[in-house]
């Protein structure tokens, strides 16, 4: 993995958790949970930025005349735009309606149901990171 991948994919997904872990060093902040950084769709903010960066990397060389559109460029644009809408809704909805962190045992199925926004944001973020990386390294699919 080169520097681009660390800076544009790994860092945005991991730095909020590292920030919370840094807060643990301060007095009276040990109770802050790592789950708080992702439970309400916060990863969708990252997914939206990756999606917009994907569109930029795909379209900008075409607009400046540097190269032609990748043959799969239309598919990539449709995938990214299709993922941007749920990303916006999950990120904004999670901010407006946060999920409580429960201490009770939920069981596997109930845990997924309780944290469905987080699970959806993880899936969307991983898909968007994959499309972004493929577009960057290969110019598209």
C-alpha positions as YAML, in Angstrom:
chain: A
units: angstrom
residues:
- id: 1
  name: UNK
  ca: [0.00, 0.00, 0.00]
- id: 2
  name: UNK
  ca: [1.36, 3.38, -0.95]
- id: 3
  name: UNK
  ca: [0.95, 6.79, 0.65]
- id: 4
  name: UNK
  ca: [-2.16, 7.66, -1.36]
- id: 5
  name: UNK
  ca: [-4.09, 4.72, 0.11]
- id: 6
  name: UNK
  ca: [-3.05, 5.51, 3.69]
- id: 7
  name: UNK
  ca: [-3.91, 9.20, 3.38]
- id: 8
  name: UNK
  ca: [-7.15, 8.92, 1.38]
- id: 9
  name: UNK
  ca: [-8.69, 5.66, 2.60]
- id: 10
  name: UNK
  ca: [-7.21, 4.35, 5.85]
- id: 11
  name: UNK
  ca: [-6.65, 7.64, 7.72]
- id: 12
  name: UNK
  ca: [-10.20, 9.04, 7.30]
- id: 13
  name: UNK
  ca: [-11.70, 5.74, 8.45]
- id: 14
  name: UNK
  ca: [-9.41, 5.25, 11.47]
- id: 15
  name: UNK
  ca: [-8.42, 8.70, 12.80]
- id: 16
  name: UNK
  ca: [-11.70, 9.35, 14.68]
- id: 17
  name: UNK
  ca: [-11.17, 6.17, 16.71]
- id: 18
  name: UNK
  ca: [-7.56, 7.16, 17.41]
- id: 19
  name: UNK
  ca: [-8.83, 10.55, 18.52]
- id: 20
  name: UNK
  ca: [-11.13, 8.94, 21.07]
- id: 21
  name: UNK
  ca: [-8.30, 6.72, 22.27]
- id: 22
  name: UNK
  ca: [-6.18, 9.85, 22.74]
- id: 23
  name: UNK
  ca: [-8.99, 11.39, 24.82]
- id: 24
  name: UNK
  ca: [-8.73, 8.41, 27.17]
- id: 25
  name: UNK
  ca: [-5.43, 9.87, 28.36]
- id: 26
  name: UNK
  ca: [-7.24, 12.92, 29.75]
- id: 27
  name: UNK
  ca: [-8.97, 12.84, 33.13]
- id: 28
  name: UNK
  ca: [-12.69, 11.95, 33.20]
- id: 29
  name: UNK
  ca: [-12.90, 10.84, 29.55]
- id: 30
  name: UNK
  ca: [-12.33, 7.09, 29.93]
- id: 31
  name: UNK
  ca: [-16.06, 6.45, 29.48]
- id: 32
  name: UNK
  ca: [-16.04, 7.57, 25.84]
- id: 33
  name: UNK
  ca: [-16.68, 4.51, 23.69]
- id: 34
  name: UNK
  ca: [-15.03, 3.74, 20.36]
- id: 35
  name: UNK
  ca: [-18.50, 2.70, 19.21]
- id: 36
  name: UNK
  ca: [-19.59, 6.35, 19.60]
- id: 37
  name: UNK
  ca: [-17.41, 7.29, 16.60]
- id: 38
  name: UNK
  ca: [-19.25, 5.02, 14.16]
- id: 39
  name: UNK
  ca: [-22.61, 3.96, 15.62]
- id: 40
  name: UNK
  ca: [-24.74, 6.67, 14.01]
- id: 41
  name: UNK
  ca: [-23.54, 6.54, 10.43]
- id: 42
  name: UNK
  ca: [-20.52, 8.80, 10.84]
- id: 43
  name: UNK
  ca: [-18.55, 6.68, 8.36]
- id: 44
  name: UNK
  ca: [-20.98, 7.86, 5.68]
- id: 45
  name: UNK
  ca: [-19.41, 11.33, 5.89]
- id: 46
  name: UNK
  ca: [-16.15, 9.67, 4.84]
- id: 47
  name: UNK
  ca: [-17.97, 7.65, 2.17]
- id: 48
  name: UNK
  ca: [-19.43, 10.83, 0.67]
- id: 49
  name: UNK
  ca: [-16.01, 12.47, 0.42]
- id: 50
  name: UNK
  ca: [-14.56, 9.33, -1.17]
- id: 51
  name: UNK
  ca: [-17.46, 9.26, -3.62]
- id: 52
  name: UNK
  ca: [-16.98, 12.87, -4.63]
- id: 53
  name: UNK
  ca: [-13.23, 12.34, -4.95]
- id: 54
  name: UNK
  ca: [-13.94, 9.33, -7.16]
- id: 55
  name: UNK
  ca: [-16.11, 11.45, -9.44]
- id: 56
  name: UNK
  ca: [-13.40, 14.10, -9.57]
- id: 57
  name: UNK
  ca: [-10.65, 11.60, -10.43]
- id: 58
  name: UNK
  ca: [-12.84, 10.08, -13.12]
- id: 59
  name: UNK
  ca: [-14.22, 13.26, -14.73]
- id: 60
  name: UNK
  ca: [-11.49, 15.91, -14.29]
- id: 61
  name: UNK
  ca: [-8.98, 14.39, -16.78]
- id: 62
  name: UNK
  ca: [-11.77, 14.19, -19.36]
- id: 63
  name: UNK
  ca: [-12.84, 17.81, -18.84]
- id: 64
  name: UNK
  ca: [-9.27, 19.06, -19.14]
- id: 65
  name: UNK
  ca: [-8.67, 16.98, -22.26]
- id: 66
  name: UNK
  ca: [-5.90, 14.88, -20.71]
- id: 67
  name: UNK
  ca: [-7.62, 11.59, -21.50]
- id: 68
  name: UNK
  ca: [-10.90, 10.03, -22.59]
- id: 69
  name: UNK
  ca: [-13.53, 8.64, -20.25]
- id: 70
  name: UNK
  ca: [-12.85, 5.15, -19.03]
- id: 71
  name: UNK
  ca: [-15.14, 2.65, -20.83]
- id: 72
  name: UNK
  ca: [-16.68, 1.75, -17.45]
- id: 73
  name: UNK
  ca: [-16.87, 5.37, -16.31]
- id: 74
  name: UNK
  ca: [-20.63, 5.52, -16.64]
- id: 75
  name: UNK
  ca: [-21.05, 2.48, -14.40]
- id: 76
  name: UNK
  ca: [-18.74, 3.99, -11.80]
- id: 77
  name: UNK
  ca: [-20.64, 7.29, -11.87]
- id: 78
  name: UNK
  ca: [-23.97, 5.48, -11.40]
- id: 79
  name: UNK
  ca: [-22.60, 3.38, -8.51]
- id: 80
  name: UNK
  ca: [-21.15, 6.42, -6.75]
- id: 81
  name: UNK
  ca: [-24.26, 8.57, -7.18]
- id: 82
  name: UNK
  ca: [-26.43, 5.65, -6.05]
- id: 83
  name: UNK
  ca: [-24.34, 5.32, -2.87]
- id: 84
  name: UNK
  ca: [-24.23, 9.07, -2.20]
- id: 85
  name: UNK
  ca: [-27.97, 9.31, -1.46]
- id: 86
  name: UNK
  ca: [-28.09, 6.67, 1.29]
- id: 87
  name: UNK
  ca: [-24.78, 8.03, 2.63]
- id: 88
  name: UNK
  ca: [-26.32, 11.50, 3.01]
- id: 89
  name: UNK
  ca: [-29.46, 10.11, 4.63]
- id: 90
  name: UNK
  ca: [-27.61, 7.82, 7.05]
- id: 91
  name: UNK
  ca: [-25.08, 10.47, 8.10]
- id: 92
  name: UNK
  ca: [-27.70, 13.18, 8.59]
- id: 93
  name: UNK
  ca: [-30.27, 10.83, 10.11]
- id: 94
  name: UNK
  ca: [-27.74, 9.39, 12.53]
- id: 95
  name: UNK
  ca: [-26.75, 12.88, 13.65]
- id: 96
  name: UNK
  ca: [-30.40, 13.84, 14.14]
- id: 97
  name: UNK
  ca: [-31.48, 10.57, 15.79]
- id: 98
  name: UNK
  ca: [-28.51, 8.99, 17.62]
- id: 99
  name: UNK
  ca: [-28.63, 5.38, 18.78]
- id: 100
  name: UNK
  ca: [-28.07, 4.67, 22.45]
- id: 101
  name: UNK
  ca: [-25.13, 2.47, 23.37]
- id: 102
  name: UNK
  ca: [-26.66, -0.36, 25.31]
- id: 103
  name: UNK
  ca: [-24.91, -2.30, 28.05]
- id: 104
  name: UNK
  ca: [-27.33, -5.21, 27.86]
- id: 105
  name: UNK
  ca: [-26.63, -8.37, 25.89]
- id: 106
  name: UNK
  ca: [-28.49, -8.03, 22.60]
- id: 107
  name: UNK
  ca: [-27.57, -11.23, 20.81]
- id: 108
  name: UNK
  ca: [-26.22, -11.27, 17.28]
- id: 109
  name: UNK
  ca: [-29.45, -10.54, 15.37]
- id: 110
  name: UNK
  ca: [-30.68, -7.92, 17.83]
- id: 111
  name: UNK
  ca: [-27.26, -6.23, 17.81]
- id: 112
  name: UNK
  ca: [-27.46, -5.82, 14.01]
- id: 113
  name: UNK
  ca: [-31.03, -4.52, 14.29]
- id: 114
  name: UNK
  ca: [-30.07, -2.04, 17.04]
- id: 115
  name: UNK
  ca: [-26.99, -0.77, 15.16]
- id: 116
  name: UNK
  ca: [-28.38, -1.04, 11.61]
- id: 117
  name: UNK
  ca: [-27.24, 2.49, 10.73]
- id: 118
  name: UNK
  ca: [-23.68, 1.64, 11.73]
- id: 119
  name: UNK
  ca: [-23.71, -1.65, 9.82]
- id: 120
  name: UNK
  ca: [-25.08, 0.06, 6.70]
- id: 121
  name: UNK
  ca: [-22.49, 2.85, 6.96]
- id: 122
  name: UNK
  ca: [-19.65, 0.32, 7.26]
- id: 123
  name: UNK
  ca: [-20.87, -1.55, 4.15]
- id: 124
  name: UNK
  ca: [-21.33, 1.65, 2.13]
- id: 125
  name: UNK
  ca: [-17.93, 2.99, 3.23]
- id: 126
  name: UNK
  ca: [-16.13, -0.22, 2.27]
- id: 127
  name: UNK
  ca: [-17.81, -0.27, -1.16]
- id: 128
  name: UNK
  ca: [-17.03, 3.41, -1.73]
- id: 129
  name: UNK
  ca: [-13.40, 2.94, -0.60]
- id: 130
  name: UNK
  ca: [-13.06, 0.04, -3.04]
- id: 131
  name: UNK
  ca: [-14.51, 2.00, -5.97]
- id: 132
  name: UNK
  ca: [-12.37, 5.02, -5.08]
- id: 133
  name: UNK
  ca: [-9.19, 2.92, -4.91]
- id: 134
  name: UNK
  ca: [-9.92, 1.12, -8.17]
- id: 135
  name: UNK
  ca: [-10.64, 4.43, -9.90]
- id: 136
  name: UNK
  ca: [-7.44, 5.96, -8.56]
- id: 137
  name: UNK
  ca: [-5.12, 3.07, -9.34]
- id: 138
  name: UNK
  ca: [-6.66, 1.81, -12.58]
- id: 139
  name: UNK
  ca: [-8.60, 4.78, -13.84]
- id: 140
  name: UNK
  ca: [-11.82, 2.79, -13.31]
- id: 141
  name: UNK
  ca: [-13.11, -0.76, -13.36]
...
